[in-house]
Amino acid sequence: MPWIIAGTIALLIVGAYGWMTYAQSMNSVDADDLGYEVVDEHSVTLRFQVTTTHGRDIACAVEALDEEFGVVGWKIVEIIGADEHSQQVDTVIPTVGEATTGLVKSCWVA
């Protein structure tokens, strides 16, 4: 009888771990920087690609950095879910000083 209880507990633990792994993969978002263009001393255009489960709305924090890697601009970009797994996004980041780069800080399911 104790081996039945131990087996049931082990099966429940394995099932819970499997479900948590599946649920986490459904909420994962990958972002890849594709390029940037310094428009002027007050803005940077950033191009990036996001990949997630199709149909999920996501949000990304993007930044503009100066030559000393200080943040001179940032914003949150909201992206409406689409039928495709990957979407390319272009956004303009307003800055308080001249930037030398733009990048995606992080993304999440909204």
N, C-alpha and C positions, 0 to 999 in steps of 0.2 A: 504494500500500500504506500509506503513512503516514496518509492521510486515513481509512482504515478503522480503524486503531488509535485515532486521535484521536476518531472518531465513537463507537467502542465505549466509550472512557473517558468521553466526555461523557454517553453514555446511562447508564452506571453511576453517575455523579455525580448526574444528575437522578433516577434511581431511588432512590438512597440518600436524597436530600433528601426525596423524596415519602414514603418509608417513615418517616423520622424525624418528619415533620409529622403523619402519620396516627397514629403511636404516641403522640406527645405529646397529640394531641386525645383519645385514648382514656383518658388519665390526668388530664384536666383536671376541675376541680371549681369551680363557681361558688357563692358563698354571698351571700345578701342578708339583712340585718337587717330584721326585720319589726316589732320592738318589744321593750320591756323594761318591767319593773315592779319598783321597789324594794320588796321585801317588808318588810324591817326593816334595822337597822344591820348585820346579819350575813348577808344574802342578797339576791340579785337574780334574778328570773326573766327569762330571755332567750328570745325567739321568733325563729327564723330559718328560712330556706328554703335547701336545698342542691340543686344540679342537677348531675348527672353521667350517665355512661353507665349504663343500667339494669342492675341486678344487681351493681354494684360496691360493696363495703364501703368506707366512708370514715371519716375522723376529722377533727375540727375542734378547734382551740384557741380557747376563748372567754375573754373578760376582763370584769371589772367595774372601772370607773375612778371615781375621786373627782372633786371639782370642779376640782382642779388637774391632771387627766388622769394622775394616778398610779395604777398598778395596785394595787387593794386585794383582788383575788380573780381566780382563773383556774382552768380545768380543761380536760381533754381529753374530748371527747364522741365516742364511737364509734357509728357509724350503720350498721346492717345494710342491705345492698343490697336494693332492692325492684324490682318490675316497672316502676314509674313512673320517669321521668327526674328528677322533682322530689319532694322530701319536705319537709314542715314539721316542725320540731323545737322542742320546748319543753324547757328545762333550767334547773335552779337552780344558781347560782354562789355558793358560800360565800365570804364576805368577812371581812377582818380589821378593817374600818372601814366607815363608811357610804359607799355608792357613789351616784353620780349618773347612771350609765349602764352599759349592758352591750352588748357587741359581739362579733362574730366576728373574730378575729385572722387566722386562715388555715385552710384545709382541704386535705386531700390524700387520695389513694387509699391505703387501708390494706392 
